[in-house]
Amino acid sequence: MTGPSNGFEGLLGDLLKAMSSAPGAAWFDAAKALAVSVVADEHEAYNPDPVARIKLEELARVVSLHVAEVTGDAVDAVVEPVTRAAWGVAALTSWRPRLEPLVASASAQPASSDALDDEHADPGAAMLAKFASSMGPMFLGLQVGSTAGHLAERALGSSAFPLPWPNATHALIVARNLDQFAEDWSLDHDAVAAFTVARELAMRAVYSRPQIASHVDALLDAATAAQMSMQKTLLDRLGEADGVEDLSRLLGDPEAFVEGLWGHELPEGGRAHDALNAAVTAISAYVDEVAKVVAVKVLGDAGQLAEAWHRHRTGDSKGAEAAAAMFGVDLSKERVELGAAFIAGVIERDGFEALARLTATAEGLPTPAEIVAPGLWLARTSLPGLGDGAPG
């Protein structure tokens, strides 16, 4: 055989040319397309009513005053209700700068198939091998897009993924999910909106502190780099395709293609990974506590609401699992409960006011040893000189 055996092999050649001419855009376009397709259904035309939008903006102004009072940080953010698809695309845009190095690495990976080295190999097999190697960035995009899409199915707001959103100017509230959450738990819609907005603004208050944001960003970059081994899994799956028909089957359902990666285990140990998860676990739990305190101020009682939110966070989430595997952030039920226990332990020993140390400086974030022992954290952070460095 001296040339492509069918039209599909010709398509592979065309795709290779397209990806080589615009590799930087192809993966991101694939990510956006898959994210939108995950949430696309008969309800995705669901847009917030203009009156509801105005009401949310008015509520945000009231809530922001209480958040500022509780956290000590003025929060200047536009709260915007959006669709699931819009949230997913916004999440991808915020992740893009962090993922570009992974894309570059995937683009540089050589094909591992023996078909490229065997001069007597079937030209079609050689093209498949080259395609598998070149598709690394594209399928990284599919993996990321699937993650964003499934997060968008349950996210009430931007803080569903509790990390800094670079260059994000608005706090995004997923209107359909907020309504669904209120309905599922038989809660007052305005109460859910107040709690959700409080949590979004509290998260922004934490990451508005440059030292906190830069420290978490540095830990996240290191942990994400450790996840690069996942990209090899993607390429291996492509390389194992048995001919054109098998590869065509894989490409026919890109979400199914990446689904097996959701079970990828987080790396055990590693200073950056452990430090990142200690920090994120504490920050998320602190934000939950601030939202509860603010909700009590606004609503008078938030017990049922806080319990419903806790159950929502600890419920099964395909998107949260995928994000954990992709970035090395542990969002499991066990970590949520660990964070809640840490915050409760601090308050029990030294009152809510002691939590101010948590976000005062990067050094105030708990170490991996302290996240399981709030007494140790209180002892360290009560020493003179806090703020001279970051936790070890």
C-alpha positions as a Markdown table, in Angstrom:
| # | Residue | x | y | z |
|---|---|---|---|---|
| 1 | Met | 0.0 | 0.0 | 0.0 |
| 2 | Thr | 1.4 | 3.3 | -1.0 |
| 3 | Gly | -1.2 | 5.8 | 0.1 |
| 4 | Pro | -4.1 | 6.3 | 2.4 |
| 5 | Ser | -6.6 | 3.4 | 2.1 |
| 6 | Asn | -9.7 | 5.4 | 2.6 |
| 7 | Gly | -11.1 | 8.9 | 3.2 |
| 8 | Phe | -10.6 | 8.8 | 7.0 |
| 9 | Glu | -6.8 | 8.5 | 6.5 |
| 10 | Gly | -7.0 | 11.5 | 4.2 |
| 11 | Leu | -8.8 | 13.3 | 7.0 |
| 12 | Leu | -6.0 | 12.5 | 9.4 |
| 13 | Gly | -3.6 | 14.1 | 7.0 |
| 14 | Asp | -5.8 | 17.2 | 6.8 |
| 15 | Leu | -6.1 | 17.4 | 10.6 |
| 16 | Leu | -2.3 | 17.1 | 11.0 |
| 17 | Lys | -1.8 | 20.1 | 8.7 |
| 18 | Ala | -4.4 | 22.1 | 10.5 |
| 19 | Met | -3.0 | 21.4 | 13.9 |
| 20 | Ser | 0.6 | 22.1 | 12.9 |
| 21 | Ser | -0.6 | 25.5 | 11.5 |
| 22 | Ala | -2.5 | 26.6 | 14.6 |
| 23 | Pro | -1.6 | 24.3 | 17.5 |
| 24 | Gly | -2.2 | 27.0 | 20.2 |
| 25 | Ala | -5.8 | 27.6 | 19.2 |
| 26 | Ala | -6.8 | 24.0 | 18.3 |
| 27 | Trp | -6.7 | 22.6 | 21.9 |
| 28 | Phe | -8.6 | 25.5 | 23.4 |
| 29 | Asp | -11.3 | 25.4 | 20.7 |
| 30 | Ala | -11.7 | 21.7 | 21.3 |
| 31 | Ala | -12.0 | 22.3 | 25.1 |
| 32 | Lys | -14.7 | 25.0 | 24.6 |
| 33 | Ala | -16.7 | 22.9 | 22.1 |
| 34 | Leu | -16.7 | 19.9 | 24.5 |
| 35 | Ala | -17.6 | 21.9 | 27.6 |
| 36 | Val | -20.5 | 23.4 | 25.8 |
| 37 | Ser | -21.7 | 20.1 | 24.4 |
| 38 | Val | -21.7 | 18.5 | 27.9 |
| 39 | Val | -24.2 | 21.0 | 29.2 |
| 40 | Ala | -26.2 | 21.5 | 26.0 |
| 41 | Asp | -29.8 | 20.3 | 26.4 |
| 42 | Glu | -33.3 | 21.7 | 26.0 |
| 43 | His | -32.8 | 23.9 | 29.1 |
| 44 | Glu | -29.6 | 25.6 | 28.1 |
| 45 | Ala | -31.5 | 28.5 | 26.6 |
| 46 | Tyr | -32.3 | 29.1 | 30.2 |
| 47 | Asn | -31.3 | 32.7 | 30.8 |
| 48 | Pro | -31.9 | 34.8 | 34.0 |
| 49 | Asp | -34.9 | 37.0 | 33.9 |
| 50 | Pro | -33.9 | 40.7 | 33.7 |
| 51 | Val | -35.9 | 41.4 | 36.9 |
| 52 | Ala | -34.1 | 38.5 | 38.7 |
| 53 | Arg | -30.7 | 39.8 | 37.4 |
| 54 | Ile | -31.5 | 43.3 | 39.0 |
| 55 | Lys | -32.6 | 41.6 | 42.2 |
| 56 | Leu | -29.4 | 39.6 | 42.4 |
| 57 | Glu | -27.3 | 42.8 | 41.9 |
| 58 | Glu | -29.2 | 44.5 | 44.7 |
| 59 | Leu | -28.7 | 41.5 | 47.0 |
| 60 | Ala | -25.0 | 41.5 | 46.2 |
| 61 | Arg | -24.6 | 45.1 | 47.3 |
| 62 | Val | -26.1 | 44.2 | 50.7 |
| 63 | Val | -24.2 | 41.0 | 51.1 |
| 64 | Ser | -20.9 | 42.6 | 50.1 |
| 65 | Leu | -21.1 | 45.0 | 53.1 |
| 66 | His | -21.5 | 42.1 | 55.4 |
| 67 | Val | -18.7 | 40.1 | 53.8 |
| 68 | Ala | -16.4 | 43.2 | 54.2 |
| 69 | Glu | -17.5 | 43.4 | 57.9 |
| 70 | Val | -16.8 | 39.8 | 58.6 |
| 71 | Thr | -13.5 | 39.4 | 56.6 |
| 72 | Gly | -12.1 | 42.9 | 57.0 |
| 73 | Asp | -11.7 | 43.2 | 53.2 |
| 74 | Ala | -13.8 | 45.4 | 50.9 |
| 75 | Val | -14.9 | 43.4 | 47.9 |
| 76 | Asp | -15.5 | 45.2 | 44.7 |
| 77 | Ala | -16.9 | 42.7 | 42.3 |
| 78 | Val | -19.7 | 42.5 | 39.8 |
| 79 | Val | -22.0 | 39.6 | 40.5 |
| 80 | Glu | -23.4 | 38.2 | 37.2 |
| 81 | Pro | -25.9 | 35.4 | 36.6 |
| 82 | Val | -24.9 | 33.2 | 33.6 |
| 83 | Thr | -25.8 | 30.0 | 31.9 |
| 84 | Arg | -23.9 | 26.7 | 32.5 |
| 85 | Ala | -22.2 | 27.0 | 29.1 |
| 86 | Ala | -21.0 | 30.5 | 29.8 |
| 87 | Trp | -19.6 | 29.4 | 33.2 |
| 88 | Gly | -17.8 | 26.5 | 31.6 |
| 89 | Val | -16.1 | 28.7 | 28.9 |
| 90 | Ala | -15.2 | 31.3 | 31.6 |
| 91 | Ala | -13.6 | 28.6 | 33.7 |
| 92 | Leu | -11.6 | 27.4 | 30.7 |
| 93 | Thr | -10.4 | 30.9 | 30.0 |
| 94 | Ser | -9.2 | 31.3 | 33.5 |
| 95 | Trp | -7.4 | 28.0 | 33.4 |
| 96 | Arg | -5.8 | 28.6 | 30.0 |
| 97 | Pro | -2.6 | 30.5 | 31.2 |
| 98 | Arg | -1.9 | 27.7 | 33.7 |
| 99 | Leu | -2.4 | 24.9 | 31.1 |
| 100 | Glu | -0.4 | 26.5 | 28.2 |
| 101 | Pro | 2.9 | 24.9 | 29.5 |
| 102 | Leu | 1.2 | 21.5 | 29.5 |
| 103 | Val | 0.0 | 22.1 | 25.9 |
| 104 | Ala | 3.5 | 23.0 | 24.9 |
| 105 | Ser | 4.9 | 19.9 | 26.5 |
| 106 | Ala | 2.3 | 17.7 | 24.8 |
| 107 | Ser | 3.1 | 19.3 | 21.4 |
| 108 | Ala | 6.8 | 18.5 | 21.9 |
| 109 | Gln | 6.3 | 14.8 | 22.8 |
| 110 | Pro | 7.6 | 12.5 | 20.0 |
| 111 | Ala | 5.5 | 9.7 | 18.7 |
| 112 | Ser | 6.4 | 6.5 | 20.5 |
| 113 | Ser | 4.9 | 4.0 | 18.0 |
| 114 | Asp | 7.3 | 1.6 | 16.3 |
| 115 | Ala | 5.4 | 2.4 | 13.1 |
| 116 | Leu | 7.4 | 5.6 | 12.7 |
| 117 | Asp | 10.7 | 3.7 | 12.9 |
| 118 | Asp | 9.8 | 0.8 | 10.6 |
| 119 | Glu | 10.5 | 1.7 | 7.0 |
| 120 | His | 8.4 | -1.3 | 5.9 |
| 121 | Ala | 5.4 | -0.3 | 8.0 |
| 122 | Asp | 2.0 | 0.2 | 6.5 |
| 123 | Pro | 1.8 | 4.0 | 5.6 |
| 124 | Gly | -1.6 | 4.1 | 7.2 |
| 125 | Ala | -0.3 | 2.8 | 10.5 |
| 126 | Ala | 2.6 | 5.3 | 10.3 |
| 127 | Met | 0.1 | 8.1 | 9.8 |
| 128 | Leu | -2.0 | 6.9 | 12.8 |
| 129 | Ala | 1.2 | 6.9 | 14.9 |
| 130 | Lys | 2.0 | 10.4 | 13.8 |
| 131 | Phe | -1.6 | 11.4 | 14.4 |
| 132 | Ala | -1.6 | 10.0 | 17.9 |
| 133 | Ser | 1.6 | 12.0 | 18.8 |
| 134 | Ser | 0.3 | 15.2 | 17.2 |
| 135 | Met | -3.1 | 14.9 | 18.9 |
| 136 | Gly | -1.7 | 15.3 | 22.4 |
| 137 | Pro | -2.7 | 19.0 | 22.7 |
| 138 | Met | -6.1 | 18.4 | 21.1 |
| 139 | Phe | -7.0 | 15.6 | 23.6 |
| 140 | Leu | -5.6 | 17.6 | 26.5 |
| 141 | Gly | -8.2 | 20.2 | 25.4 |
| 142 | Leu | -10.9 | 17.5 | 25.4 |
| 143 | Gln | -10.0 | 16.4 | 28.8 |
| 144 | Val | -10.1 | 20.0 | 30.1 |
| 145 | Gly | -13.3 | 20.7 | 28.3 |
| 146 | Ser | -15.0 | 17.7 | 29.8 |
| 147 | Thr | -13.9 | 18.8 | 33.2 |
| 148 | Ala | -15.2 | 22.3 | 32.8 |
| 149 | Gly | -18.5 | 21.1 | 31.4 |
| 150 | His | -19.2 | 18.7 | 34.2 |
| 151 | Leu | -18.2 | 21.3 | 36.8 |
| 152 | Ala | -20.7 | 23.7 | 35.2 |
| 153 | Glu | -23.5 | 21.1 | 35.7 |
| 154 | Arg | -23.3 | 21.6 | 39.5 |
| 155 | Ala | -21.4 | 24.8 | 40.1 |
| 156 | Leu | -23.4 | 27.5 | 41.9 |
| 157 | Gly | -20.6 | 30.0 | 41.3 |
| 158 | Ser | -17.0 | 30.6 | 40.4 |
| 159 | Ser | -15.8 | 29.2 | 43.7 |
| 160 | Ala | -16.9 | 25.7 | 42.7 |
| 161 | Phe | -13.2 | 25.3 | 41.8 |
| 162 | Pro | -11.6 | 27.0 | 44.8 |
| 163 | Leu | -8.6 | 28.6 | 43.2 |
| 164 | Pro | -7.7 | 32.0 | 41.9 |
| 165 | Trp | -9.3 | 32.9 | 38.6 |
| 166 | Pro | -6.7 | 35.1 | 36.8 |
| 167 | Asn | -8.0 | 38.3 | 35.3 |
| 168 | Ala | -11.6 | 37.5 | 36.2 |
| 169 | Thr | -13.6 | 40.7 | 36.6 |
| 170 | His | -17.0 | 39.2 | 37.5 |
| 171 | Ala | -18.2 | 36.7 | 40.1 |
| 172 | Leu | -20.3 | 34.3 | 38.0 |
| 173 | Ile | -23.5 | 32.8 | 39.5 |
| 174 | Val | -25.0 | 29.8 | 37.5 |
| 175 | Ala | -28.6 | 30.8 | 37.5 |
| 176 | Arg | -30.0 | 27.4 | 36.6 |
| 177 | Asn | -28.0 | 25.6 | 39.2 |
| 178 | Leu | -28.9 | 28.1 | 41.9 |
| 179 | Asp | -32.6 | 27.6 | 41.1 |
| 180 | Gln | -32.2 | 23.8 | 41.0 |
| 181 | Phe | -30.3 | 23.7 | 44.3 |
| 182 | Ala | -33.1 | 25.7 | 46.0 |
| 183 | Glu | -35.7 | 23.4 | 44.6 |
| 184 | Asp | -33.9 | 20.2 | 45.4 |
| 185 | Trp | -33.5 | 21.2 | 49.1 |
| 186 | Ser | -36.8 | 23.0 | 49.5 |
| 187 | Leu | -35.0 | 26.2 | 50.3 |
| 188 | Asp | -36.0 | 29.8 | 49.8 |
| 189 | His | -34.5 | 31.1 | 46.5 |
| 190 | Asp | -33.4 | 34.4 | 47.9 |
| 191 | Ala | -31.8 | 32.7 | 50.9 |
| 192 | Val | -29.8 | 30.4 | 48.5 |
| 193 | Ala | -28.8 | 33.5 | 46.4 |
| 194 | Ala | -27.6 | 35.4 | 49.5 |
| 195 | Phe | -25.5 | 32.4 | 50.7 |
| 196 | Thr | -24.1 | 31.8 | 47.2 |
| 197 | Val | -23.2 | 35.4 | 46.7 |
| 198 | Ala | -21.6 | 35.6 | 50.2 |
| 199 | Arg | -19.4 | 32.6 | 49.4 |
| 200 | Glu | -18.3 | 34.0 | 46.0 |
| 201 | Leu | -17.4 | 37.4 | 47.5 |
| 202 | Ala | -15.7 | 35.8 | 50.5 |
| 203 | Met | -13.5 | 33.7 | 48.1 |
| 204 | Arg | -12.7 | 36.9 | 46.2 |
| 205 | Ala | -11.8 | 38.6 | 49.5 |
| 206 | Val | -9.3 | 35.8 | 50.3 |
| 207 | Tyr | -7.6 | 35.9 | 46.8 |
| 208 | Ser | -7.7 | 39.7 | 46.7 |
| 209 | Arg | -4.7 | 39.5 | 49.0 |
| 210 | Pro | -1.7 | 39.3 | 46.6 |
| 211 | Gln | 0.4 | 37.2 | 49.0 |
| 212 | Ile | -2.3 | 34.5 | 49.4 |
| 213 | Ala | -3.1 | 34.4 | 45.6 |
| 214 | Ser | 0.6 | 34.2 | 44.5 |
| 215 | His | 1.4 | 31.6 | 47.1 |
| 216 | Val | -1.5 | 29.3 | 46.1 |
| 217 | Asp | -0.7 | 29.9 | 42.4 |
| 218 | Ala | 2.9 | 28.8 | 43.0 |
| 219 | Leu | 1.8 | 25.7 | 44.7 |
| 220 | Leu | -0.8 | 25.0 | 42.0 |
| 221 | Asp | 1.8 | 25.3 | 39.3 |
| 222 | Ala | 4.0 | 22.8 | 41.0 |
| 223 | Ala | 1.2 | 20.4 | 41.6 |
| 224 | Thr | -0.1 | 20.7 | 38.0 |
| 225 | Ala | 3.3 | 20.0 | 36.6 |
| 226 | Ala | 3.2 | 16.7 | 38.6 |
| 227 | Gln | 0.0 | 15.8 | 36.7 |
| 228 | Met | 1.7 | 15.9 | 33.3 |
| 229 | Ser | 2.0 | 12.1 | 33.5 |
| 230 | Met | -1.7 | 12.0 | 32.7 |
| 231 | Gln | -1.0 | 13.3 | 29.2 |
| 232 | Lys | 1.0 | 10.1 | 28.5 |
| 233 | Thr | -2.2 | 8.2 | 29.3 |
| 234 | Leu | -4.0 | 10.1 | 26.6 |
| 235 | Leu | -1.3 | 9.5 | 24.0 |
| 236 | Asp | -1.1 | 5.8 | 25.0 |
| 237 | Arg | -4.8 | 5.4 | 24.5 |
| 238 | Leu | -4.5 | 6.8 | 21.0 |
| 239 | Gly | -1.4 | 4.8 | 20.2 |
| 240 | Glu | -3.2 | 1.6 | 21.2 |
| 241 | Ala | -5.9 | 2.2 | 18.5 |
| 242 | Asp | -6.0 | -0.9 | 16.3 |
| 243 | Gly | -6.2 | 0.7 | 12.9 |
| 244 | Val | -8.4 | 3.4 | 11.4 |
| 245 | Glu | -11.7 | 1.9 | 12.4 |
| 246 | Asp | -10.7 | 1.7 | 16.1 |
| 247 | Leu | -9.3 | 5.3 | 16.0 |
| 248 | Ser | -12.5 | 6.4 | 14.3 |
| 249 | Arg | -14.6 | 4.8 | 17.1 |
| 250 | Leu | -12.5 | 6.6 | 19.8 |
| 251 | Leu | -12.8 | 10.0 | 18.1 |
| 252 | Gly | -16.6 | 9.5 | 17.6 |
| 253 | Asp | -17.2 | 10.0 | 21.3 |
| 254 | Pro | -14.5 | 12.3 | 22.7 |
| 255 | Glu | -16.2 | 12.5 | 26.2 |
| 256 | Ala | -16.1 | 8.7 | 26.5 |
| 257 | Phe | -12.5 | 8.8 | 25.3 |
| 258 | Val | -11.4 | 10.9 | 28.3 |
| 259 | Glu | -13.9 | 9.4 | 30.8 |
| 260 | Gly | -11.5 | 6.8 | 32.1 |
| 261 | Leu | -9.1 | 9.5 | 33.2 |
| 262 | Trp | -11.5 | 10.7 | 35.9 |
| 263 | Gly | -10.4 | 7.7 | 38.0 |
| 264 | His | -6.7 | 8.8 | 37.8 |
| 265 | Glu | -5.3 | 8.8 | 41.3 |
| 266 | Leu | -3.8 | 11.9 | 42.8 |
| 267 | Pro | 0.0 | 11.7 | 43.4 |
| 268 | Glu | 0.8 | 10.7 | 47.0 |
| 269 | Gly | 3.2 | 12.9 | 48.9 |
| 270 | Gly | 5.2 | 15.7 | 47.4 |
| 271 | Arg | 5.7 | 18.9 | 49.3 |
| 272 | Ala | 3.9 | 21.2 | 46.8 |
| 273 | His | 0.9 | 18.8 | 46.5 |
| 274 | Asp | 0.5 | 18.4 | 50.2 |
| 275 | Ala | 0.9 | 22.1 | 50.9 |
| 276 | Leu | -1.5 | 23.0 | 48.1 |
| 277 | Asn | -4.2 | 20.8 | 49.5 |
| 278 | Ala | -3.7 | 22.0 | 53.1 |
| 279 | Ala | -4.1 | 25.6 | 51.9 |
| 280 | Val | -7.1 | 25.0 | 49.6 |
| 281 | Thr | -8.9 | 22.8 | 52.2 |
| 282 | Ala | -8.6 | 25.5 | 54.8 |
| 283 | Ile | -9.6 | 28.4 | 52.5 |
| 284 | Ser | -12.7 | 26.6 | 51.2 |
| 285 | Ala | -13.8 | 25.8 | 54.7 |
| 286 | Tyr | -13.1 | 29.3 | 55.8 |
| 287 | Val | -15.2 | 30.7 | 52.9 |
| 288 | Asp | -18.1 | 28.3 | 53.9 |
| 289 | Glu | -17.9 | 29.6 | 57.5 |
| 290 | Val | -17.9 | 33.3 | 56.3 |
| 291 | Ala | -20.9 | 32.6 | 54.1 |
| 292 | Lys | -22.8 | 31.0 | 57.0 |
| 293 | Val | -22.0 | 34.0 | 59.3 |
| 294 | Val | -23.1 | 36.4 | 56.6 |
| 295 | Ala | -26.3 | 34.4 | 55.9 |
| 296 | Val | -27.2 | 34.6 | 59.6 |
| 297 | Lys | -26.8 | 38.4 | 59.5 |
| 298 | Val | -28.9 | 38.7 | 56.4 |
| 299 | Leu | -31.5 | 36.0 | 57.0 |
| 300 | Gly | -31.5 | 35.4 | 60.7 |
| 301 | Asp | -31.0 | 31.6 | 60.4 |
| 302 | Ala | -28.8 | 29.6 | 58.1 |
| 303 | Gly | -28.7 | 26.1 | 59.7 |
| 304 | Gln | -30.6 | 24.2 | 57.0 |
| 305 | Leu | -29.0 | 26.2 | 54.2 |
| 306 | Ala | -25.5 | 25.5 | 55.5 |
| 307 | Glu | -26.2 | 21.8 | 55.9 |
| 308 | Ala | -27.6 | 21.6 | 52.4 |
| 309 | Trp | -24.5 | 23.3 | 51.0 |
| 310 | His | -22.2 | 20.9 | 52.9 |
| 311 | Arg | -24.1 | 17.9 | 51.5 |
| 312 | His | -23.9 | 19.4 | 48.0 |
| 313 | Arg | -20.1 | 19.9 | 48.3 |
| 314 | Thr | -19.6 | 16.3 | 49.6 |
| 315 | Gly | -21.8 | 14.7 | 47.0 |
| 316 | Asp | -20.5 | 12.8 | 44.0 |
| 317 | Ser | -19.3 | 15.1 | 41.3 |
| 318 | Lys | -17.8 | 13.9 | 38.0 |
| 319 | Gly | -16.5 | 17.4 | 37.4 |
| 320 | Ala | -14.8 | 17.8 | 40.8 |
| 321 | Glu | -13.1 | 14.4 | 40.3 |
| 322 | Ala | -11.8 | 15.4 | 36.9 |
| 323 | Ala | -10.5 | 18.7 | 38.2 |
| 324 | Ala | -8.8 | 17.0 | 41.0 |
| 325 | Ala | -7.1 | 14.6 | 38.6 |
| 326 | Met | -6.1 | 17.4 | 36.3 |
| 327 | Phe | -4.7 | 19.9 | 38.8 |
| 328 | Gly | -3.8 | 17.8 | 41.8 |
| 329 | Val | -6.3 | 19.4 | 44.0 |
| 330 | Asp | -8.2 | 17.1 | 46.4 |
| 331 | Leu | -11.9 | 18.0 | 46.4 |
| 332 | Ser | -13.1 | 14.8 | 48.0 |
| 333 | Lys | -15.7 | 14.4 | 50.8 |
| 334 | Glu | -12.9 | 13.6 | 53.2 |
| 335 | Arg | -11.1 | 16.9 | 52.5 |
| 336 | Val | -14.3 | 18.9 | 52.8 |
| 337 | Glu | -15.0 | 17.4 | 56.2 |
| 338 | Leu | -11.4 | 17.8 | 57.3 |
| 339 | Gly | -11.6 | 21.5 | 56.4 |
| 340 | Ala | -14.8 | 21.9 | 58.3 |
| 341 | Ala | -13.3 | 20.2 | 61.4 |
| 342 | Phe | -10.2 | 22.5 | 61.2 |
| 343 | Ile | -12.4 | 25.6 | 61.2 |
| 344 | Ala | -14.6 | 24.3 | 64.0 |
| 345 | Gly | -11.6 | 23.4 | 66.0 |
| 346 | Val | -10.1 | 26.9 | 65.7 |
| 347 | Ile | -13.4 | 28.6 | 66.6 |
| 348 | Glu | -13.9 | 26.2 | 69.6 |
| 349 | Arg | -10.5 | 27.0 | 71.0 |
| 350 | Asp | -10.1 | 30.7 | 70.2 |
| 351 | Gly | -13.2 | 32.1 | 68.6 |
| 352 | Phe | -14.1 | 33.2 | 65.1 |
| 353 | Glu | -11.8 | 36.2 | 65.3 |
| 354 | Ala | -8.8 | 33.8 | 65.3 |
| 355 | Leu | -9.6 | 32.9 | 61.7 |
| 356 | Ala | -8.4 | 36.3 | 60.6 |
| 357 | Arg | -4.9 | 34.9 | 60.9 |
| 358 | Leu | -5.7 | 32.4 | 58.2 |
| 359 | Thr | -5.8 | 34.9 | 55.3 |
| 360 | Ala | -3.7 | 37.7 | 56.8 |
| 361 | Thr | -0.5 | 36.4 | 55.0 |
| 362 | Ala | 0.7 | 33.3 | 53.2 |
| 363 | Glu | 2.3 | 32.3 | 56.4 |
| 364 | Gly | -1.1 | 32.1 | 58.0 |
| 365 | Leu | -2.1 | 29.2 | 55.8 |
| 366 | Pro | -1.9 | 25.9 | 57.6 |
| 367 | Thr | 0.8 | 23.3 | 56.9 |
| 368 | Pro | -0.2 | 19.7 | 56.0 |
| 369 | Ala | 0.5 | 18.8 | 59.7 |
| 370 | Glu | -1.6 | 21.7 | 61.0 |
| 371 | Ile | -4.7 | 21.1 | 58.8 |
| 372 | Val | -5.4 | 18.0 | 60.9 |
| 373 | Ala | -4.4 | 19.7 | 64.2 |
| 374 | Pro | -5.9 | 23.2 | 64.6 |
| 375 | Gly | -4.3 | 23.5 | 68.0 |
| 376 | Leu | -0.8 | 23.4 | 66.3 |
| 377 | Trp | -1.9 | 26.1 | 63.8 |
| 378 | Leu | -3.2 | 28.3 | 66.6 |
| 379 | Ala | 0.0 | 27.9 | 68.6 |
| 380 | Arg | 2.2 | 28.8 | 65.6 |
| 381 | Thr | 0.2 | 31.7 | 64.3 |
| 382 | Ser | 0.0 | 33.3 | 67.8 |
| 383 | Leu | 3.8 | 33.7 | 67.8 |
| 384 | Pro | 5.3 | 37.1 | 67.1 |
| 385 | Gly | 6.6 | 37.8 | 63.6 |
| 386 | Leu | 3.8 | 36.1 | 61.7 |
| 387 | Gly | 3.8 | 37.4 | 58.1 |
| 388 | Asp | 7.6 | 37.2 | 57.5 |
| 389 | Gly | 7.3 | 34.2 | 55.1 |
| 390 | Ala | 5.2 | 31.4 | 53.8 |
| 391 | Pro | 4.4 | 28.1 | 55.5 |
| 392 | Gly | 6.8 | 25.3 | 55.0 |
